[in-house]
Each structure stands twice: as structure tokens, then as C-alpha cells.
Amino acid sequence: MSADAVAEKCFENNGLKYNVRISLFFNSATTVSGTVTSAESGGITEEKSEFTGTKNGEELTIRFTGKPPVVGDASEWTDKPWQLKTGNSSLSIIFSAKNYDTNKWADTEYKFELCR
């Protein structure tokens, strides 16, 4: 990432079919960049994508440089803002996810906790 990055946070969600890790760099008070790494649970396959974005309060508007990595068989990235929660101790991202009970797609919040 940028040599100008002033702070880094790492968030992860291991509750999905894929283990997703987000490295987030706060380049300034209003700009961010980072990477998302997705690895299939118990598997060898790994995808990685870079992103840039802006920060407005606790809200992050993110744009992937290329294709975003897979997060699940029935979960897709949206362009909805990411939300930093509880003093930057967690990250909330809205995905479009399929509900297997209703067989319908809906916006679903996935929570990412600080990396251990």
C-alpha cells in the first residue's frame, strides 16, 4: 500500500464459507485504501483485490481497483458505504445475500471484527 499511509486497521470475518480479511489504511482524514483477501475455509484458493475510497465520519465509500473477491456462494458486494463501528473496533458491510428460507435476495449486514 501507499508509503504515505498513516494508520492501518485489519478486520476479518471467518463465519462465512470464505475467510475474508480486510486491511484498511487511513491515508489522511478523508482518504483510505486497502486490500480484501478471501480464502475458502479449509482450502488453498485465495483471491485478493485492492480498493481506494473516501472517509466521511464513520462512513467509507469504497471502489475496488479490479474485480472484488468472492465472499460466498450466495453473497455479492454492493456499492453501499461501509460503516466503522464502536470506535473503529468493527466494520459493517452491506452485501446482497440470498436467504435460503425464502429463496430471495436482500441487503444483509456482515460484521467484520478486528483481526487477532
Residue, then its C-alpha position, 0 to 999 in steps of 0.5 A: m500500500s501507499a508509503d504515505a499511509v498513516a494508520e492501518k486497521c485489519f478486520e476479518n470475518n471467518g463465519l462465512k464459507y470464505n475467510v475474508r480479511i480486510s486491511l484498511f489504511f487511513n491515508s489522511a482524514t478523508t482518504v483510505s485504501g486497502t486490500v480484501t483477501s478471501a480464502e475458502s475455509g479449509g482450502i488453498t484458493e485465495e483471491k485478493s483485490e485492492f480498493t481506494g475510497t473516501k472517509n466521511g465520519e464513520e462512513l467509507t465509500i469504497r471502489f475496488t481497483g479490479k474485480p472484488p473477491v468472492v465472499g460466498d456462494a450466495s453473497e455479492w458486494t454492493d456499492k453501499p458505504w461501509q460503516l466503522k463501528t464502536g470506535n473503529s473496533s468493527l466494520s459493517i458491510i452491506f452485501s446482497a445475500k440470498n436467504y435460503d428460507t425464502n429463496k430471495w435476495a436482500d441487503t444483509e449486514y456482515k460484521f467484520e471484527l478486528c483481526r487477532 
